[in-house]
Amino acid sequence: QDMNEDLNAQLLTRCINEGKTLVNDTKAKSLATELEHLTKEELMAKLQEVECVNINLKSYVDKIILTILEKNPSILEITNR
């Protein structure tokens, strides 16, 4: 039981670190600065890059939600306070 909890904690920590990395990679420049002098082809390449990041972020969020659902689904409940 303890080993299972440790492994789950390690998985959650890894997922959180992966998410932070994904978010930090996209914060480097403002969008206006980045797109200011690009050609149409370069803009399309940037769009594909952003779509790839979005796919990775979606995967990350899915992993986190699945882990929460397995371990403690009550923390996903929305309560009116």
Backbone as a chain_set.jsonl record, in Angstrom:
{"seq": "QDMNEDLNAQLLTRCINEGKTLVNDTKAKSLATELEHLTKEELMAKLQEVECVNINLKSYVDKIILTILEKNPSILEITNR", "coords": {"N": [[0.83, -1.199, 0.0], [1.875, 1.292, 0.898], [3.995, 1.52, -0.899], [2.619, 1.721, -3.299], [1.313, 4.172, -2.923], [3.556, 5.826, -2.796], [4.561, 5.525, -5.405], [2.449, 6.626, -6.84], [2.566, 9.247, -5.914], [5.041, 9.971, -6.948], [4.465, 9.807, -9.686], [2.535, 11.827, -9.933], [4.079, 14.052, -9.209], [5.945, 14.012, -11.296], [4.237, 14.508, -13.46], [3.335, 17.077, -12.824], [5.733, 18.527, -12.963], [6.295, 18.144, -15.667], [4.166, 19.522, -16.815], [4.725, 22.137, -15.918], [7.083, 22.593, -17.327], [6.132, 22.53, -19.97], [4.449, 24.781, -19.953], [6.252, 26.85, -19.285], [7.949, 26.824, -21.493], [6.45, 28.112, -23.393], [6.248, 30.714, -22.572], [8.278, 32.441, -23.224], [8.388, 34.651, -25.11], [6.426, 37.529, -26.075], [3.377, 37.247, -27.896], [2.909, 39.12, -29.943], [5.484, 40.186, -30.406], [6.776, 37.92, -31.273], [5.453, 37.262, -33.655], [5.606, 39.416, -35.322], [7.292, 39.959, -37.651], [6.99, 37.828, -39.418], [6.679, 35.599, -42.228], [3.954, 34.252, -44.224], [4.321, 31.484, -44.412], [6.035, 31.037, -42.27], [4.352, 31.818, -40.208], [2.407, 29.817, -40.406], [3.947, 27.621, -39.696], [4.501, 28.301, -37.051], [1.916, 28.167, -36.05], [1.418, 25.418, -36.26], [3.3, 24.568, -34.415], [2.264, 25.655, -32.04], [-0.121, 24.247, -31.943], [0.886, 21.704, -31.477], [2.002, 22.053, -28.919], [-0.38, 22.542, -27.549], [-1.617, 20.041, -27.791], [0.149, 18.508, -26.266], [-0.213, 19.743, -23.769], [-2.912, 19.145, -23.337], [-2.763, 16.375, -23.114], [-1.218, 16.194, -20.8], [-2.973, 17.39, -18.901], [-5.06, 15.554, -19.049], [-3.778, 13.269, -17.988], [-3.334, 14.125, -15.361], [-5.981, 14.519, -14.463], [-7.0, 11.907, -14.687], [-5.385, 10.618, -12.808], [-6.218, 11.93, -10.491], [-8.919, 11.167, -10.475], [-8.631, 8.449, -9.994], [-7.445, 8.421, -7.464], [-8.522, 10.406, -5.655], [-11.347, 11.439, -6.232], [-13.116, 13.268, -5.161], [-11.962, 15.771, -4.893], [-12.344, 17.022, -7.26], [-14.888, 17.879, -7.294], [-17.234, 20.492, -7.593], [-18.117, 22.967, -5.431], [-20.578, 25.139, -4.091], [-19.79, 28.026, -2.504]], "CA": [[0.0, 0.0, 0.0], [2.764, 2.457, 0.963], [4.754, 1.594, -2.145], [1.677, 2.205, -4.305], [1.139, 5.6, -2.675], [4.809, 6.484, -3.193], [4.615, 5.546, -6.87], [1.457, 7.599, -7.298], [3.102, 10.577, -5.618], [6.1, 10.213, -7.928], [3.81, 10.054, -10.969], [1.921, 13.146, -9.865], [5.176, 15.025, -9.234], [6.479, 14.035, -12.659], [3.249, 15.171, -14.313], [3.351, 18.507, -12.506], [6.963, 19.084, -13.533], [6.131, 18.146, -17.123], [3.264, 20.628, -17.121], [5.457, 23.39, -15.727], [8.011, 22.716, -18.452], [5.352, 22.886, -21.156], [3.979, 26.159, -19.82], [7.403, 27.757, -19.316], [8.474, 26.879, -22.857], [5.623, 28.995, -24.217], [6.221, 32.055, -21.986], [9.514, 33.157, -23.519], [8.191, 35.908, -25.826], [5.031, 37.892, -26.281], [2.893, 36.808, -29.207], [3.112, 40.2, -30.917], [6.908, 40.242, -30.73], [7.145, 36.705, -31.985], [4.811, 37.167, -34.966], [5.672, 40.715, -35.983], [7.96, 40.013, -38.957], [6.987, 36.503, -40.025], [5.968, 35.372, -43.484], [2.806, 33.354, -44.086], [4.838, 30.136, -44.164], [6.541, 31.008, -40.896], [3.172, 31.853, -39.337], [1.797, 28.485, -40.424], [4.827, 26.756, -38.904], [4.254, 28.662, -35.648], [0.6, 27.628, -35.718], [1.595, 23.986, -36.031], [4.045, 24.438, -33.162], [1.318, 25.93, -30.959], [-1.042, 23.113, -31.891], [1.622, 20.609, -30.841], [2.054, 22.373, -27.49], [-1.726, 22.339, -27.024], [-1.83, 18.595, -27.683], [0.93, 18.059, -25.109], [-0.879, 20.235, -22.563], [-4.134, 18.363, -23.164], [-2.336, 15.071, -22.616], [-0.805, 16.412, -19.415], [-4.175, 17.601, -18.088], [-5.761, 14.27, -19.005], [-3.07, 12.401, -17.035], [-3.594, 14.631, -14.014], [-7.381, 14.241, -14.122], [-7.133, 10.465, -14.474], [-4.753, 10.301, -11.529], [-7.113, 12.428, -9.444], [-10.108, 10.311, -10.46], [-8.265, 7.177, -9.381], [-6.999, 8.555, -6.075], [-9.381, 11.213, -4.795], [-12.236, 12.171, -7.139], [-13.889, 14.309, -4.474], [-11.355, 17.098, -5.035], [-12.808, 17.612, -8.515], [-16.253, 18.349, -7.124], [-17.403, 21.938, -7.468], [-19.081, 23.281, -4.38], [-20.942, 26.557, -3.993], [-19.413, 28.54, -1.173]], "C": [[0.873, 1.261, 0.0], [3.549, 2.636, -0.326], [3.875, 2.145, -3.266], [1.464, 3.711, -4.154], [2.383, 6.382, -3.082], [4.913, 6.597, -4.711], [3.623, 6.558, -7.437], [1.928, 9.026, -7.048], [4.202, 10.94, -6.61], [5.509, 10.54, -9.295], [3.202, 11.451, -10.998], [2.987, 14.239, -9.925], [5.755, 15.146, -10.636], [5.536, 14.763, -13.604], [3.232, 16.678, -14.071], [4.585, 19.165, -13.106], [6.885, 19.158, -15.052], [5.23, 19.302, -17.554], [3.939, 21.976, -16.975], [6.415, 23.635, -16.885], [7.276, 23.144, -19.712], [4.898, 24.34, -21.11], [5.14, 27.136, -19.934], [7.994, 27.886, -20.711], [7.699, 27.865, -23.717], [5.617, 30.43, -23.714], [7.362, 32.952, -22.457], [9.285, 34.529, -24.146], [6.706, 36.244, -25.875], [4.635, 37.477, -27.694], [3.154, 37.872, -30.27], [4.57, 40.276, -31.355], [7.311, 39.062, -31.602], [6.623, 36.69, -33.422], [5.004, 38.395, -35.85], [6.223, 40.676, -37.411], [7.96, 38.675, -39.693], [6.235, 36.476, -41.354], [4.79, 34.438, -43.222], [3.273, 31.935, -43.751], [5.349, 30.0, -42.728], [5.393, 31.043, -39.89], [2.497, 30.488, -39.265], [2.635, 27.494, -39.612], [4.632, 27.022, -37.413], [2.911, 28.104, -35.182], [0.695, 26.135, -35.423], [2.329, 23.726, -34.715], [3.118, 24.639, -31.96], [0.319, 24.782, -30.823], [-0.388, 21.914, -31.217], [1.707, 20.826, -29.327], [0.688, 22.136, -26.856], [-2.044, 20.859, -26.846], [-1.091, 18.05, -26.461], [0.289, 18.511, -23.798], [-2.162, 19.456, -22.284], [-3.802, 16.984, -22.598], [-1.94, 15.153, -21.147], [-2.02, 16.558, -18.499], [-4.966, 16.299, -17.966], [-5.113, 13.315, -18.001], [-3.361, 12.82, -15.603], [-5.02, 14.288, -13.588], [-7.59, 12.752, -13.865], [-6.529, 10.046, -13.138], [-5.642, 10.747, -10.37], [-8.348, 11.541, -9.339], [-9.827, 8.97, -9.792], [-8.031, 7.31, -7.885], [-7.976, 9.291, -5.167], [-10.328, 12.056, -5.649], [-13.01, 13.305, -6.468], [-13.268, 15.694, -4.637], [-11.732, 17.769, -6.354], [-14.23, 18.156, -8.407], [-16.274, 19.862, -6.944], [-18.481, 22.19, -6.427], [-19.355, 24.775, -4.388], [-20.632, 27.032, -2.585], [-19.891, 29.935, -1.002]], "O": [[0.649, 2.181, -0.788], [3.748, 3.758, -0.793], [4.334, 2.941, -4.085], [1.438, 4.439, -5.146], [2.28, 7.472, -3.646], [5.306, 7.638, -5.237], [3.927, 7.261, -8.4], [1.711, 9.91, -7.876], [4.286, 12.083, -7.059], [5.989, 11.44, -9.984], [3.345, 12.173, -11.985], [2.81, 15.24, -10.619], [6.024, 16.25, -11.109], [5.975, 15.542, -14.45], [3.125, 17.461, -15.016], [4.492, 20.243, -13.693], [7.353, 20.123, -15.656], [5.507, 19.976, -18.546], [3.75, 22.862, -17.808], [6.54, 24.761, -17.366], [7.743, 24.02, -20.44], [4.959, 25.045, -22.117], [5.02, 28.154, -20.615], [8.49, 28.952, -21.074], [8.246, 28.402, -24.68], [5.035, 31.297, -24.367], [7.391, 34.132, -22.106], [9.939, 35.491, -23.743], [5.848, 35.373, -25.738], [5.485, 37.374, -28.578], [3.576, 37.548, -31.381], [4.857, 40.414, -32.544], [8.089, 39.202, -32.545], [7.287, 36.158, -34.312], [4.597, 38.394, -37.011], [5.654, 41.312, -38.298], [8.846, 38.421, -40.509], [5.286, 37.231, -41.568], [4.649, 33.899, -42.124], [2.682, 31.267, -42.902], [5.125, 28.987, -42.065], [5.448, 30.386, -38.85], [2.067, 30.054, -38.196], [2.09, 26.632, -38.922], [4.6, 26.091, -36.609], [2.787, 27.627, -34.054], [0.119, 25.65, -34.449], [2.014, 22.779, -33.995], [3.179, 23.888, -30.987], [-0.041, 24.395, -29.712], [-1.042, 21.189, -30.467], [1.508, 19.893, -28.549], [0.599, 21.594, -25.754], [-2.67, 20.469, -25.861], [-1.63, 17.234, -25.713], [0.251, 17.753, -22.829], [-2.465, 19.144, -21.133], [-4.489, 16.492, -21.704], [-2.288, 14.281, -20.35], [-2.087, 15.924, -17.446], [-5.482, 15.983, -16.894], [-5.811, 12.632, -17.251], [-3.603, 11.98, -14.737], [-5.238, 13.818, -12.472], [-8.286, 12.38, -12.921], [-7.095, 9.218, -12.424], [-5.798, 10.024, -9.385], [-8.777, 11.201, -8.237], [-10.689, 8.421, -9.105], [-8.379, 6.411, -7.119], [-8.231, 8.858, -4.043], [-10.13, 13.264, -5.776], [-13.503, 14.205, -7.148], [-13.975, 16.696, -4.531], [-11.467, 18.957, -6.543], [-14.717, 18.817, -9.324], [-15.443, 20.433, -6.237], [-19.602, 21.692, -6.53], [-18.462, 25.578, -4.662], [-21.151, 26.5, -1.604], [-19.672, 30.538, 0.049]]}, "num_chains": 1, "name": "protein.A"}
